[in-house]
Amino acid sequence: MKISYSKKYMRFNLFMGLLWLIFASASLLLDETIRWSNYFYMVVSALYLAVYWFQKKYHYLTIANGEISENGIFKKTLKLDDIIAIRYFGGDYTLKTAIAQLTINTQIIDQQDVLTLKAELEKLSAQQN
């Protein structure tokens, strides 16, 4: 099961990437000399667009094969059977095992998927008790 980023969160990254791309294009077309700032605009644009692509392709969380994984540059994975505590505070779920911890930000998750995540965590906490 995949838990996706919210469309609003992803559109922001796409918008920012396109905005920086417009800045880069305008600076290249309007300046007679090429400056380091022109390359800076291109790099920032590429980073935002890469983040958008990554979020669209890999989603925020993956729950499969008895594991929950937070997808990112540094992927974090916890075994569902090892979770000893689930805490909800300030819109974040914190899943704790004996040696690791995973914090899930529900503000950047699609609202449909928040309900799915909540149901999965309730099933898990029922197993833990």
C-alpha positions, -999 to +999 in steps of 0.1 A: +000+000+000+013+034-009+006+066+010+009+096-013+019+132-008-010+157-010-016+172-044-012+207-029+022+198-015+033+184-048+019+212-069+039+237-048+072+220-057+062+218-094+052+255-093+085+265-077+105+245-102+087+261-131+090+296-116+128+292-111+130+278-147+113+310-159+138+331-139+167+311-155+153+315-190+146+352-186+181+358-172+197+339-200+177+358-227+179+393-212+215+394-199+242+400-224+268+384-201+264+350-185+267+352-147+269+326-120+234+336-109+220+322-142+234+288-133+221+291-098+185+296-111+189+265-133+202+244-104+174+255-081+148+248-108+163+213-115+162+205-077+126+215-073+116+195-104+136+165-093+119+166-059+085+168-076+094+138-098+107+118-069+075+125-048+053+115-077+071+083-084+079+070-049+052+084-027+056+093+010+052+060+027+050+023+016+034-003+038+041-038+025+055-072+036+052-064+072+072-032+070+065+005+068+090+026+048+094+064+046+107+070+011+133+097+007+169+103+001+176+084+033+149+057+034+137+047+068+121+013+073+105-002+104+091-037+108+055-035+119+059-063+144+087-045+161+067-013+168+061-009+206+045+025+207+025+047+185+021+084+195+000+110+178+008+146+186+004+179+166-005+162+133+024+137+135+025+100+142+056+088+159+062+050+156+088+037+180+107+004+181+133-006+207+161+009+185+145+033+160+118+059+156+098+071+125+078+103+125+050+106+099+039+141+091+002+139+082+000+175+070+017+165+037-003+134+031-033+132+008-065+133+030-078+100+016-045+083+025-045+098+060-076+078+067-060+047+053-029+052+074-050+058+105-069+025+099-036+006+094-021+020+126-052+012+146-050-024+134-014-024+144-020-009+178-048-035+184-022-062+177+003-046+201-020-044+231 
